[in-house]
Amino acid sequence: MTAPIQLHYWPTPNGKKITIALEEMGLPYEVHFVNIGAGDQFKPDFLAIAPNNRMPAITDPEGPDGAPISLFESGAILQYLARKTDRFGGSNAREQAAVEQWLMWQMGGVGPMAGQAHHFLKYAPSMDPPHDLPYAKDRYRREVGRLYGVLDRQLASNRYAAGDFLSIADFAIWPWAMGWQGQEQVLDDKPNFKRWLDELAARPAFEKGAAVGMDRRSDAATDKKAQEILFKR
């Protein structure tokens, strides 16, 4: 029997990448909740696994050569899991290159830009004192829209992000893209993007993975203690 992967997790887009991947891959896992609003990411036990104090992180008891391995950074975890299972990473060198390209596009573009959009559109104005910055709002709103336009054009001739096959690139992009309303985006001009969002949302593994721990979340827009921890440390 395969030993379960130990997942250190909170239900954010980056965390959901991994639960979705684990569900799609059929790998057993145990969740250890890291409440980032309460400061769990700064505890020594977690820092020993994830020194950058960011989740998700995993420990695989059955790592390379059968020895345990711990990993942080969601993109690195996705690549590791794809290699471990030989699934969702592309079936040949050309497909692998496409998957890596779109995974890096998410890691370097969609994640950081959508994260900043969420921060300046929702969280910063609710802080004490408020930080309502029209320039920052417009900058990140526009850049997220540009990125989703890039993906919409890719999806016009491809079923999924990296081609006509589901991959870890989709696992990485979708949890961020599902927040399009909070990022103040529209879908009317992105029909392929909308089709892709809806198709993945209907997959049982996406639905189950995205739901993990959602009952534990609080709203950082109103939780002043969480704001101190998340935005001022």
GUMAR-115721 format. One record per atom (N, C-alpha, C): residue in three letters; y negated, z negated, x; residue number from 1. Coordinates in Angstrom, 3 decimals. Atoms other than C-alpha are relative to their C-alpha. Example, Ala and Ser with C-alpha at 12.3 -4.5 7.8 and 13.67 -1.06 7.14 Angstrom:
<sites>
ALA	1.190	0.000	0.890	1
ALA	4.500	-7.800	12.300	1
ALA	-1.200	0.000	0.900	1
SER	1.190	0.060	-0.820	2
SER	1.060	-7.140	13.670	2
SER	-1.090	-0.730	-0.770	2
</sites>
This chain:
<sites>
MET	1.206	0.000	0.840	1
MET	0.000	0.000	0.000	1
MET	-1.249	0.000	0.870	1
THR	1.240	-0.095	-0.764	2
THR	-3.444	0.930	1.272	2
THR	-0.834	-1.260	-0.187	2
ALA	0.850	1.179	0.080	3
ALA	-5.580	-2.095	2.121	3
ALA	-1.369	0.404	-0.525	3
PRO	1.290	-0.392	0.578	4
PRO	-8.818	-2.064	0.107	4
PRO	-1.131	-0.038	1.017	4
ILE	1.236	-0.006	-0.788	5
ILE	-12.071	-1.137	1.790	5
ILE	-0.917	-1.090	-0.538	5
GLN	0.938	1.053	0.372	6
GLN	-14.542	-4.013	1.790	6
GLN	-1.399	0.616	-0.039	6
LEU	1.296	-0.651	0.202	7
LEU	-17.805	-2.697	0.371	7
LEU	-1.079	-1.043	-0.220	7
HIS	1.166	0.879	0.128	8
HIS	-21.061	-4.589	0.867	8
HIS	-1.090	0.823	-0.676	8
TYR	0.609	-0.932	0.960	9
TYR	-23.169	-3.283	-1.947	9
TYR	-1.029	-0.692	-0.885	9
TRP	0.898	0.341	1.101	10
TRP	-26.077	-3.537	-4.339	10
TRP	-0.259	1.292	-0.765	10
PRO	0.089	-1.230	0.793	11
PRO	-26.621	-1.088	-7.219	11
PRO	-1.328	0.739	0.138	11
THR	1.126	-0.894	-0.270	12
THR	-29.301	1.071	-5.628	12
THR	0.562	1.410	0.184	12
PRO	-0.538	-1.345	-0.245	13
PRO	-29.045	4.834	-5.122	13
PRO	0.879	0.091	1.240	13
ASN	-0.817	-0.074	-1.213	14
ASN	-27.758	4.355	-1.573	14
ASN	1.340	-0.698	-0.191	14
GLY	-1.258	0.667	0.274	15
GLY	-25.153	1.880	-2.759	15
GLY	0.913	0.836	-0.875	15
LYS	-0.807	-0.787	0.945	16
LYS	-24.009	4.129	-5.589	16
LYS	0.637	1.217	0.654	16
LYS	-0.652	-1.095	-0.729	17
LYS	-23.315	6.950	-3.156	17
LYS	1.437	-0.378	0.361	17
ILE	-1.297	0.407	-0.533	18
ILE	-20.403	4.927	-1.813	18
ILE	0.978	-0.345	-1.119	18
THR	-0.924	0.276	1.105	19
THR	-18.961	3.630	-5.082	19
THR	0.470	1.294	-0.650	19
ILE	-0.396	-1.303	0.558	20
ILE	-18.990	7.191	-6.426	20
ILE	1.034	0.666	0.903	20
ALA	-0.942	-0.618	-0.939	21
ALA	-17.267	8.463	-3.280	21
ALA	1.368	-0.677	-0.066	21
LEU	-1.265	0.729	0.034	22
LEU	-14.629	5.738	-3.382	22
LEU	0.772	0.287	-1.286	22
GLU	-0.649	-0.320	1.268	23
GLU	-13.934	6.441	-7.051	23
GLU	0.548	1.425	0.011	23
GLU	-0.467	-1.391	-0.044	24
GLU	-13.698	10.209	-6.526	24
GLU	1.200	0.148	0.944	24
MET	-1.068	-0.107	-0.997	25
MET	-11.433	9.717	-3.495	25
MET	1.231	-0.812	-0.370	25
GLY	-1.128	0.820	0.409	26
GLY	-9.212	7.217	-5.282	26
GLY	0.366	-1.074	1.000	26
LEU	-0.259	1.042	-0.992	27
LEU	-9.558	4.655	-2.495	27
LEU	-0.215	-1.379	-0.620	27
PRO	0.218	1.355	0.505	28
PRO	-9.097	0.978	-3.379	28
PRO	-1.133	-0.678	0.777	28
TYR	1.097	0.692	-0.676	29
TYR	-12.107	-1.193	-2.641	29
TYR	-0.311	-1.300	-0.714	29
GLU	0.471	1.276	0.524	30
GLU	-13.464	-4.688	-3.115	30
GLU	-1.490	-0.094	0.264	30
VAL	1.456	0.053	-0.094	31
VAL	-17.156	-5.230	-3.773	31
VAL	-0.456	-1.402	0.396	31
HIS	0.691	1.229	-0.378	32
HIS	-19.172	-7.908	-2.002	32
HIS	-1.484	0.261	-0.262	32
PHE	1.376	-0.288	0.393	33
PHE	-22.566	-7.997	-3.660	33
PHE	-0.989	-0.592	1.010	33
VAL	1.070	0.387	-0.913	34
VAL	-25.558	-8.133	-1.332	34
VAL	-1.295	0.092	-0.800	34
ASN	1.187	0.013	0.868	35
ASN	-28.472	-9.179	-3.551	35
ASN	-1.247	0.135	0.866	35
ILE	1.134	-0.242	-0.891	36
ILE	-31.358	-7.571	-1.707	36
ILE	-1.282	-0.644	-0.515	36
GLY	1.168	0.684	0.541	37
GLY	-33.874	-9.166	-4.073	37
GLY	-0.011	-1.479	0.296	37
ALA	-0.111	1.413	-0.353	38
ALA	-32.612	-12.606	-3.056	38
ALA	0.058	-0.215	1.501	38
GLY	0.003	0.113	-1.455	39
GLY	-32.518	-11.847	0.672	39
GLY	1.371	-0.054	0.637	39
ASP	-1.349	0.048	-0.575	40
ASP	-28.752	-11.589	1.147	40
ASP	0.161	0.912	1.213	40
GLN	-0.113	-0.957	-1.106	41
GLN	-29.297	-8.680	3.539	41
GLN	-0.415	-0.598	1.336	41
PHE	0.411	0.649	-1.234	42
PHE	-30.718	-11.116	6.097	42
PHE	0.967	-1.093	0.450	42
LYS	-0.964	1.032	-0.368	43
LYS	-27.699	-13.427	6.185	43
LYS	0.798	0.432	1.227	43
PRO	-0.689	-0.353	-1.252	44
PRO	-25.903	-13.583	9.550	44
PRO	1.306	0.754	-0.191	44
ASP	-1.278	-0.673	0.203	45
ASP	-22.520	-12.519	8.162	45
ASP	-0.198	1.476	-0.323	45
PHE	0.264	-1.396	0.330	46
PHE	-24.019	-9.344	6.729	46
PHE	-0.599	0.734	1.193	46
LEU	0.614	-0.640	-1.165	47
LEU	-26.122	-8.622	9.819	47
LEU	1.025	0.324	1.082	47
ALA	-1.050	-0.298	-0.971	48
ALA	-22.959	-8.740	11.905	48
ALA	0.649	1.348	-0.284	48
ILE	-0.562	-1.293	0.401	49
ILE	-21.812	-5.672	9.964	49
ILE	-1.084	1.068	-0.042	49
ALA	1.100	-0.944	0.205	50
ALA	-25.174	-4.033	9.228	50
ALA	-1.254	-0.539	0.687	50
PRO	1.115	0.595	-0.742	51
PRO	-27.692	-4.962	11.961	51
PRO	-1.378	0.483	-0.419	51
ASN	1.296	-0.497	0.483	52
ASN	-30.423	-2.880	10.319	52
ASN	-0.402	-0.658	-1.318	52
ASN	0.207	0.743	1.256	53
ASN	-30.323	-5.310	7.327	53
ASN	-0.195	0.888	-1.230	53
ARG	0.007	-0.880	1.164	54
ARG	-29.747	-2.483	4.880	54
ARG	1.429	0.194	-0.482	54
MET	-1.316	-0.346	0.513	55
MET	-26.828	-1.944	2.580	55
MET	-0.075	1.434	-0.536	55
PRO	-1.355	0.521	-0.035	56
PRO	-24.390	-0.390	1.902	56
PRO	0.563	-0.062	1.412	56
ALA	-0.805	0.036	-1.214	57
ALA	-21.929	-1.222	4.615	57
ALA	1.445	-0.162	-0.442	57
ILE	-1.415	0.157	0.323	58
ILE	-18.158	-1.136	4.716	58
ILE	0.744	-0.581	1.188	58
THR	-1.029	0.289	-0.990	59
THR	-15.271	-2.650	6.603	59
THR	1.301	0.587	-0.519	59
ASP	-1.283	-0.608	0.347	60
ASP	-12.104	-0.577	6.536	60
ASP	1.077	-0.678	0.841	60
PRO	-1.061	0.667	-0.767	61
PRO	-9.090	-2.705	7.518	61
PRO	0.951	0.974	0.682	61
GLU	-0.888	-1.024	-0.549	62
GLU	-7.198	0.516	8.231	62
GLU	-0.847	1.141	0.553	62
GLY	0.870	-0.984	-0.630	63
GLY	-9.674	2.329	10.448	63
GLY	0.758	0.901	0.957	63
PRO	-0.652	-0.888	-0.964	64
PRO	-8.983	4.802	13.246	64
PRO	1.072	-0.733	0.806	64
ASP	-1.139	0.571	-0.730	65
ASP	-5.619	4.140	14.950	65
ASP	0.493	-1.294	-0.628	65
GLY	-0.467	1.186	0.697	66
GLY	-4.988	1.458	12.354	66
GLY	-0.806	-1.250	0.242	66
ALA	0.828	1.165	-0.310	67
ALA	-7.658	-0.867	13.734	67
ALA	-1.184	-0.067	-0.955	67
PRO	1.143	0.112	0.906	68
PRO	-10.417	-2.249	11.476	68
PRO	-1.266	0.605	0.596	68
ILE	1.292	-0.533	-0.422	69
ILE	-13.842	-0.630	11.600	69
ILE	-1.040	-0.363	-1.043	69
SER	1.131	0.259	0.884	70
SER	-17.217	-1.579	10.133	70
SER	-1.056	1.058	0.230	70
LEU	1.024	-1.045	-0.068	71
LEU	-19.942	0.940	9.356	71
LEU	-1.159	-0.336	-0.907	71
PHE	1.164	0.015	0.869	72
PHE	-23.480	0.920	8.027	72
PHE	-0.611	1.396	0.010	72
GLU	0.642	-1.297	0.260	73
GLU	-25.753	3.836	6.946	73
GLU	0.857	0.828	-0.959	73
SER	-0.775	-0.638	1.064	74
SER	-24.670	5.544	3.740	74
SER	0.510	1.381	0.384	74
GLY	-0.453	-1.330	-0.394	75
GLY	-24.507	9.033	5.237	75
GLY	1.177	-0.059	0.960	75
ALA	-1.101	0.163	-0.953	76
ALA	-22.285	7.888	8.097	76
ALA	1.256	-0.473	-0.715	76
ILE	-1.156	0.472	0.774	77
ILE	-20.036	6.059	5.631	77
ILE	0.636	1.145	-0.768	77
LEU	-0.533	-1.142	0.739	78
LEU	-19.685	9.182	3.483	78
LEU	0.777	0.945	0.924	78
GLN	-0.696	-0.886	-0.932	79
GLN	-18.758	11.294	6.502	79
GLN	1.321	-0.627	0.457	79
TYR	-1.217	0.691	-0.414	80
TYR	-16.236	8.681	7.625	80
TYR	1.066	0.080	-1.095	80
LEU	-0.959	-0.031	1.096	81
LEU	-14.600	8.519	4.192	81
LEU	0.549	1.403	-0.229	81
ALA	-0.470	-1.379	0.145	82
ALA	-14.432	12.320	3.987	82
ALA	1.042	0.329	1.071	82
ARG	-0.980	-0.235	-1.064	83
ARG	-12.644	12.423	7.343	83
ARG	1.287	-0.792	-0.260	83
LYS	-1.166	0.857	0.235	84
LYS	-10.349	9.549	6.376	84
LYS	0.939	0.613	-1.041	84
THR	-0.807	-0.540	1.102	85
THR	-9.191	11.255	3.186	85
THR	0.239	1.496	0.114	85
ASP	-0.032	-1.460	-0.102	86
ASP	-9.661	14.865	4.299	86
ASP	-0.370	0.636	-1.332	86
ARG	0.455	-0.494	1.297	87
ARG	-11.506	15.416	1.037	87
ARG	-1.522	-0.030	-0.045	87
PHE	1.422	-0.043	0.336	88
PHE	-15.029	16.396	-0.036	88
PHE	-0.920	0.208	1.207	88
GLY	0.832	-0.277	-1.172	89
GLY	-16.199	17.271	3.471	89
GLY	-0.054	1.459	0.377	89
GLY	-0.107	-1.418	-0.322	90
GLY	-15.509	20.995	3.342	90
GLY	1.380	0.300	0.567	90
SER	-1.373	-0.328	-0.388	91
SER	-12.184	22.749	3.904	91
SER	0.084	0.866	1.247	91
ASN	0.009	-0.785	-1.237	92
ASN	-13.247	24.861	6.893	92
ASN	-1.336	-0.220	0.697	92
ALA	1.193	0.273	-0.804	93
ALA	-15.934	24.954	9.562	93
ALA	-1.280	0.433	-0.704	93
ARG	1.195	-0.482	0.694	94
ARG	-18.358	26.976	7.443	94
ARG	-0.389	-0.951	-1.134	94
GLU	0.288	0.942	1.079	95
GLU	-18.045	24.643	4.466	95
GLU	-0.469	-1.346	0.555	95
GLN	0.401	1.263	-0.607	96
GLN	-18.310	21.580	6.708	96
GLN	-1.462	0.045	0.446	96
ALA	1.391	-0.145	-0.432	97
ALA	-21.561	22.890	8.165	97
ALA	-0.944	-0.065	-1.191	97
ALA	0.836	0.032	1.203	98
ALA	-22.963	23.425	4.659	98
ALA	-0.105	-1.411	-0.558	98
VAL	0.023	1.377	0.491	99
VAL	-21.973	19.906	3.585	99
VAL	-0.911	-0.859	0.866	99
GLU	0.824	0.808	-0.905	100
GLU	-23.562	18.351	6.658	100
GLU	-1.473	0.345	-0.154	100
GLN	1.383	-0.431	0.175	101
GLN	-26.716	20.402	6.136	101
GLN	-0.637	-0.661	-1.213	101
TRP	0.572	0.564	1.218	102
TRP	-27.237	19.205	2.569	102
TRP	0.053	-1.522	-0.008	102
LEU	-0.001	1.452	-0.149	103
LEU	-26.217	15.647	3.411	103
LEU	-1.209	-0.449	0.812	103
MET	1.168	0.354	-0.812	104
MET	-28.884	15.547	6.132	104
MET	-1.302	0.248	-0.765	104
TRP	1.166	-0.280	0.851	105
TRP	-31.351	17.089	3.674	105
TRP	-0.266	-1.188	-0.910	105
GLN	0.195	1.193	0.830	106
GLN	-30.758	14.133	1.388	106
GLN	-0.470	-1.186	0.828	106
MET	0.317	1.179	-0.807	107
MET	-30.890	11.540	4.140	107
MET	-1.424	0.056	0.553	107
GLY	1.312	-0.131	-0.600	108
GLY	-34.058	12.922	5.693	108
GLY	-1.110	0.331	-0.971	108
GLY	1.010	-0.444	0.944	109
GLY	-35.820	14.163	2.571	109
GLY	0.019	-0.738	-1.316	109
VAL	-0.013	0.540	1.358	110
VAL	-34.778	13.169	-0.926	110
VAL	-0.029	-1.527	-0.013	110
GLY	-0.036	1.459	0.009	111
GLY	-33.933	9.542	-0.138	111
GLY	-1.331	-0.638	0.365	111
PRO	1.278	0.599	-0.380	112
PRO	-37.081	8.635	1.785	112
PRO	-1.152	0.363	-0.936	112
MET	1.126	-0.415	0.835	113
MET	-39.439	10.658	-0.408	113
MET	0.101	-0.576	-1.411	113
ALA	-0.161	0.590	1.330	114
ALA	-37.981	9.523	-3.737	114
ALA	-0.192	-1.505	0.052	114
GLY	0.213	1.427	-0.152	115
GLY	-37.944	5.969	-2.436	115
GLY	-1.473	-0.359	0.057	115
GLN	1.443	0.242	-0.067	116
GLN	-41.634	6.156	-1.596	116
GLN	-0.659	0.284	-1.355	116
ALA	0.544	-0.275	1.336	117
ALA	-42.356	7.740	-4.975	117
ALA	0.232	-1.187	-0.924	117
HIS	-0.285	1.183	0.821	118
HIS	-40.619	4.849	-6.733	118
HIS	-0.930	-1.147	0.383	118
HIS	0.800	1.148	-0.449	119
HIS	-42.532	2.351	-4.612	119
HIS	-1.449	0.113	-0.472	119
PHE	1.429	-0.116	0.291	120
PHE	-46.027	3.725	-5.133	120
PHE	-0.286	0.249	-1.478	120
LEU	0.219	-0.239	1.427	121
LEU	-45.569	4.794	-8.756	121
LEU	0.303	-1.229	-0.845	121
LYS	-0.450	1.109	0.837	122
LYS	-43.810	1.662	-10.033	122
LYS	-0.287	-1.369	0.593	122
TYR	0.019	1.352	-0.552	123
TYR	-43.739	-1.264	-7.634	123
TYR	-1.349	-0.417	0.559	123
ALA	1.267	0.384	-0.628	124
ALA	-46.981	-1.201	-5.654	124
ALA	-1.075	-0.388	-1.025	124
PRO	1.020	0.397	0.969	125
PRO	-49.224	-1.259	-8.766	125
PRO	0.258	-1.364	-0.653	125
SER	-0.329	1.272	0.642	126
SER	-47.390	-4.369	-10.010	126
SER	-0.057	-1.176	0.954	126
MET	0.021	1.069	-0.987	127
MET	-47.803	-6.363	-6.802	127
MET	-1.260	-0.840	-0.146	127
ASP	1.142	0.907	0.033	128
ASP	-50.209	-9.231	-6.312	128
ASP	-0.572	-0.134	1.415	128
PRO	0.834	-0.782	0.912	129
PRO	-52.781	-7.971	-5.541	129
PRO	0.600	1.392	-0.229	129
PRO	-0.524	-1.340	0.276	130
PRO	-52.066	-4.557	-7.118	130
PRO	-0.422	1.007	1.069	130
HIS	0.302	-1.097	-0.925	131
HIS	-51.922	-1.499	-4.867	131
HIS	0.204	1.307	-0.778	131
ASP	-0.050	-1.221	0.799	132
ASP	-52.688	1.442	-7.121	132
ASP	-0.691	1.099	0.794	132
LEU	0.519	-0.944	-0.985	133
LEU	-53.112	4.322	-4.674	133
LEU	0.254	1.435	-0.457	133
PRO	-0.207	-1.361	0.525	134
PRO	-53.651	7.756	-6.273	134
PRO	0.479	0.989	1.053	134
TYR	-0.422	-0.953	-1.036	135
TYR	-53.276	9.598	-2.967	135
TYR	1.496	-0.124	0.282	135
ALA	-1.420	0.211	-0.278	136
ALA	-49.870	8.022	-2.233	136
ALA	0.850	0.453	-1.186	136
LYS	-0.740	-0.430	1.185	137
LYS	-48.715	8.581	-5.807	137
LYS	0.129	1.518	-0.039	137
ASP	-0.010	-1.463	0.077	138
ASP	-49.682	12.259	-5.742	138
ASP	0.829	0.604	1.121	138
ARG	-0.717	-0.557	-1.150	139
ARG	-48.265	12.870	-2.267	139
ARG	1.510	-0.043	-0.220	139
TYR	-1.454	0.134	0.115	140
TYR	-44.791	11.539	-2.975	140
TYR	0.535	0.633	-1.277	140
ARG	-0.408	-0.694	1.222	141
ARG	-44.632	12.830	-6.540	141
ARG	0.153	1.499	0.271	141
ARG	-0.050	-1.437	-0.303	142
ARG	-45.394	16.347	-5.277	142
ARG	1.160	0.342	0.929	142
GLU	-1.057	-0.314	-0.957	143
GLU	-42.967	16.161	-2.376	143
GLU	1.376	-0.109	-0.642	143
VAL	-1.272	0.083	0.715	144
VAL	-40.106	14.995	-4.592	144
VAL	0.195	1.237	-0.870	144
GLY	-0.091	-1.209	0.818	145
GLY	-40.864	17.857	-6.959	145
GLY	0.339	1.217	0.828	145
ARG	-0.297	-1.136	-0.879	146
ARG	-40.819	20.311	-4.067	146
ARG	1.479	-0.014	0.399	146
LEU	-1.391	0.113	-0.418	147
LEU	-37.449	19.013	-2.884	147
LEU	0.960	0.352	-1.136	147
TYR	-0.864	-0.330	1.127	148
TYR	-35.916	19.236	-6.346	148
TYR	-0.063	1.490	-0.319	148
GLY	0.087	-1.449	0.145	149
GLY	-37.202	22.794	-6.534	149
GLY	0.889	0.720	0.999	149
VAL	-0.903	-0.564	-1.015	150
VAL	-35.346	23.559	-3.300	150
VAL	1.443	-0.064	-0.496	150
LEU	-1.368	0.157	0.487	151
LEU	-32.145	22.175	-4.802	151
LEU	0.264	0.891	-1.217	151
ASP	-0.178	-0.862	1.174	152
ASP	-32.680	24.050	-8.066	152
ASP	0.289	1.434	0.415	152
ARG	-0.232	-1.368	-0.470	153
ARG	-32.847	27.336	-6.174	153
ARG	1.379	0.122	0.654	153
GLN	-1.343	-0.019	-0.574	154
GLN	-29.696	26.455	-4.222	154
GLN	1.061	0.035	-1.093	154
LEU	-0.974	0.100	1.084	155
LEU	-27.888	25.645	-7.450	155
LEU	-0.003	1.215	-0.925	155
ALA	0.016	-1.224	0.805	156
ALA	-28.873	28.963	-9.004	156
ALA	1.198	0.888	0.325	156
SER	-1.135	-0.841	-0.408	157
SER	-26.053	30.608	-7.048	157
SER	1.181	-0.815	0.516	157
ASN	-1.076	0.873	-0.434	158
ASN	-23.854	27.600	-6.267	158
ASN	0.219	-1.076	-1.056	158
ARG	-0.284	1.022	1.014	159
ARG	-22.101	25.203	-8.606	159
ARG	-0.440	-1.381	0.470	159
TYR	0.336	1.307	-0.571	160
TYR	-22.676	22.259	-6.271	160
TYR	-0.947	0.193	1.186	160
ALA	1.065	-0.066	-1.003	161
ALA	-25.108	21.409	-3.500	161
ALA	0.378	0.854	1.200	161
ALA	-0.392	-0.702	-1.220	162
ALA	-23.112	22.817	-0.579	162
ALA	0.751	1.298	-0.263	162
GLY	-0.747	-1.209	0.333	163
GLY	-21.372	25.638	-2.439	163
GLY	0.692	-0.172	-1.341	163
ASP	-0.736	0.071	1.260	164
ASP	-18.815	26.038	-5.195	164
ASP	1.092	-1.071	0.036	164
PHE	-0.954	1.102	-0.124	165
PHE	-16.960	22.849	-4.237	165
PHE	-0.780	-1.316	0.035	165
LEU	0.601	1.327	0.014	166
LEU	-17.785	19.201	-4.877	166
LEU	0.123	-0.628	1.381	166
SER	-0.027	0.560	-1.351	167
SER	-18.691	17.315	-1.712	167
SER	-0.789	-1.295	0.082	167
ILE	0.766	1.220	-0.245	168
ILE	-20.158	14.179	-0.222	168
ILE	-1.503	0.252	-0.066	168
ALA	1.424	-0.303	0.172	169
ALA	-23.509	15.976	-0.308	169
ALA	-0.429	-0.272	-1.442	169
ASP	0.299	0.300	1.410	170
ASP	-23.395	15.759	-4.116	170
ASP	0.005	-1.494	-0.245	170
PHE	-0.048	1.455	0.166	171
PHE	-22.378	12.104	-3.911	171
PHE	-1.293	-0.640	0.506	171
ALA	1.209	0.568	-0.613	172
ALA	-25.443	11.467	-1.737	172
ALA	-1.253	0.301	-0.806	172
ILE	1.235	-0.434	0.660	173
ILE	-28.046	13.415	-3.708	173
ILE	-0.110	-0.543	-1.416	173
TRP	0.042	0.276	1.435	174
TRP	-27.101	12.644	-7.299	174
TRP	-0.576	-1.366	-0.362	174
PRO	0.554	1.293	0.426	175
PRO	-27.865	8.878	-7.427	175
PRO	-1.517	-0.073	0.131	175
TRP	1.461	-0.059	-0.120	176
TRP	-31.403	9.559	-6.207	176
TRP	-0.594	0.932	-1.048	176
ALA	0.543	-0.989	0.938	177
ALA	-31.905	12.622	-8.382	177
ALA	0.038	-0.491	-1.439	177
MET	-0.071	0.534	1.353	178
MET	-30.849	10.724	-11.490	178
MET	-1.216	-0.862	-0.346	178
GLY	1.228	0.759	0.244	179
GLY	-34.054	8.721	-11.093	179
GLY	-1.223	0.877	-0.191	179
TRP	1.112	-0.960	0.065	180
TRP	-36.190	11.810	-11.728	180
TRP	-1.118	-0.449	-0.940	180
GLN	1.062	0.437	0.914	181
GLN	-38.029	10.231	-14.663	181
GLN	-0.901	-1.042	0.645	181
GLY	0.794	1.009	-0.696	182
GLY	-39.114	7.216	-12.609	182
GLY	-0.822	0.582	1.128	182
GLN	0.754	-0.707	-1.047	183
GLN	-40.269	9.661	-9.947	183
GLN	-1.043	0.937	-0.605	183
GLU	0.978	-0.789	0.764	184
GLU	-42.417	11.344	-12.637	184
GLU	0.171	1.503	0.233	184
GLN	-0.329	-1.407	-0.128	185
GLN	-40.665	14.696	-12.438	185
GLN	0.295	0.597	-1.373	185
VAL	-0.389	-0.714	1.218	186
VAL	-39.928	17.322	-15.085	186
VAL	1.171	0.913	0.334	186
LEU	-1.165	-0.855	-0.198	187
LEU	-36.783	19.391	-15.556	187
LEU	-0.140	1.365	-0.668	187
ASP	0.155	-1.251	0.740	188
ASP	-38.136	22.209	-17.742	188
ASP	0.038	1.218	0.908	188
ASP	0.052	-1.123	-0.933	189
ASP	-38.667	24.412	-14.705	189
ASP	1.147	-0.039	1.014	189
LYS	-1.118	0.146	-0.938	190
LYS	-35.410	23.353	-12.971	190
LYS	1.322	-0.003	-0.777	190
PRO	-1.198	-0.016	0.857	191
PRO	-32.547	24.467	-15.264	191
PRO	1.301	-0.190	0.772	191
ASN	-1.229	0.142	-0.782	192
ASN	-29.947	24.626	-12.496	192
ASN	0.185	-1.441	0.458	192
PHE	0.012	1.411	-0.383	193
PHE	-30.856	21.160	-11.289	193
PHE	0.468	-0.862	-1.179	193
LYS	-0.397	0.760	1.190	194
LYS	-30.510	19.829	-14.840	194
LYS	1.483	0.209	-0.306	194
ARG	-1.420	-0.282	0.248	195
ARG	-27.132	21.538	-15.295	195
ARG	0.868	-0.814	0.943	195
TRP	-0.745	0.753	-1.014	196
TRP	-25.897	19.927	-12.071	196
TRP	-0.030	-1.499	-0.282	196
LEU	0.101	1.420	0.339	197
LEU	-27.195	16.469	-13.024	197
LEU	0.945	-0.359	-1.139	197
ASP	-0.809	0.287	1.182	198
ASP	-25.457	16.624	-16.393	198
ASP	1.491	0.158	0.280	198
GLU	-1.415	-0.218	-0.294	199
GLU	-22.188	18.025	-15.058	199
GLU	0.578	-1.169	0.793	199
LEU	-0.504	1.115	-0.804	200
LEU	-21.836	15.266	-12.470	200
LEU	0.004	-1.296	-0.803	200
ALA	0.059	1.219	0.819	201
ALA	-22.890	12.567	-14.930	201
ALA	1.206	-0.110	-0.921	201
ALA	-1.147	-0.003	0.911	202
ALA	-19.936	13.594	-17.117	202
ALA	1.320	-0.268	0.709	202
ARG	-1.232	0.268	-0.744	203
ARG	-17.390	13.028	-14.344	203
ARG	0.308	-1.500	-0.063	203
PRO	-0.329	1.425	0.121	204
PRO	-15.539	9.725	-14.889	204
PRO	-0.275	-0.801	1.267	204
ALA	0.217	0.743	-1.240	205
ALA	-15.759	8.752	-11.220	205
ALA	-1.484	-0.248	0.253	205
PHE	1.441	0.206	-0.138	206
PHE	-19.527	9.253	-11.182	206
PHE	-0.461	-1.079	-0.961	206
GLU	0.403	0.982	1.000	207
GLU	-19.921	7.258	-14.366	207
GLU	0.435	-1.404	0.412	207
LYS	-0.518	1.315	-0.382	208
LYS	-17.729	4.415	-13.127	208
LYS	-0.684	-0.510	1.260	208
GLY	0.626	0.418	-1.247	209
GLY	-19.179	4.356	-9.620	209
GLY	-1.443	-0.412	-0.178	209
ALA	1.416	0.301	0.213	210
ALA	-22.775	4.387	-10.830	210
ALA	-0.211	-1.273	-0.798	210
ALA	0.144	1.185	0.852	211
ALA	-22.114	1.493	-13.214	211
ALA	0.285	-1.304	0.732	211
VAL	-0.401	1.222	-0.703	212
VAL	-20.854	-0.958	-10.585	212
VAL	-1.215	-0.892	0.259	212
GLY	1.029	0.994	-0.279	213
GLY	-23.054	-4.048	-10.571	213
GLY	-1.319	0.174	-0.713	213
MET	1.290	-0.227	0.646	214
MET	-25.757	-2.687	-12.837	214
MET	-0.445	-1.202	-0.837	214
ASP	0.358	1.187	0.780	215
ASP	-25.612	-5.877	-14.899	215
ASP	-0.624	-1.091	0.853	215
ARG	0.542	1.009	-0.909	216
ARG	-26.736	-7.824	-11.824	216
ARG	-1.436	0.278	0.424	216
ARG	1.325	-0.382	-0.489	217
ARG	-29.990	-5.975	-11.187	217
ARG	-1.113	-0.703	-0.762	217
SER	1.241	0.445	0.630	218
SER	-33.400	-7.437	-11.846	218
SER	-1.059	1.062	0.271	218
ASP	1.060	-0.987	-0.137	219
ASP	-36.640	-5.496	-12.095	219
ASP	-1.013	-0.488	1.027	219
ALA	0.921	0.415	-1.054	220
ALA	-38.594	-5.749	-8.858	220
ALA	-1.456	0.221	-0.390	220
ALA	1.378	-0.198	0.449	221
ALA	-41.660	-4.544	-10.743	221
ALA	-0.562	-1.268	-0.637	221
THR	0.458	1.246	0.637	222
THR	-41.805	-7.937	-12.475	222
THR	0.481	-1.244	0.739	222
ASP	-0.570	1.128	-0.738	223
ASP	-39.832	-10.159	-10.072	223
ASP	-0.814	-0.220	1.275	223
LYS	0.903	0.219	-1.129	224
LYS	-42.465	-11.551	-7.697	224
LYS	0.733	-0.492	1.240	224
LYS	-0.774	0.470	-1.147	225
LYS	-39.923	-13.324	-5.498	225
LYS	0.688	1.168	0.701	225
ALA	-0.656	-1.172	-0.575	226
ALA	-38.000	-10.095	-5.022	226
ALA	-1.007	0.886	0.728	226
GLN	1.027	-0.792	-0.668	227
GLN	-41.239	-8.297	-4.159	227
GLN	-0.307	-0.553	1.384	227
GLU	0.280	0.621	-1.298	228
GLU	-41.923	-10.782	-1.373	228
GLU	1.085	0.353	1.003	228
ILE	-1.130	-0.253	-0.891	229
ILE	-38.470	-10.233	0.081	229
ILE	0.129	1.480	0.348	229
LEU	-0.237	-1.421	-0.196	230
LEU	-38.237	-6.483	-0.398	230
LEU	-1.143	0.709	0.716	230
PHE	1.148	-0.790	-0.444	231
PHE	-41.752	-5.381	0.484	231
PHE	-0.866	-0.687	1.062	231
LYS	0.875	0.706	-0.938	232
LYS	-43.221	-8.046	2.780	232
LYS	0.754	-0.642	1.153	232
ARG	-0.772	0.502	-1.121	233
ARG	-40.408	-8.834	5.212	233
ARG	0.447	1.127	0.892	233
</sites>
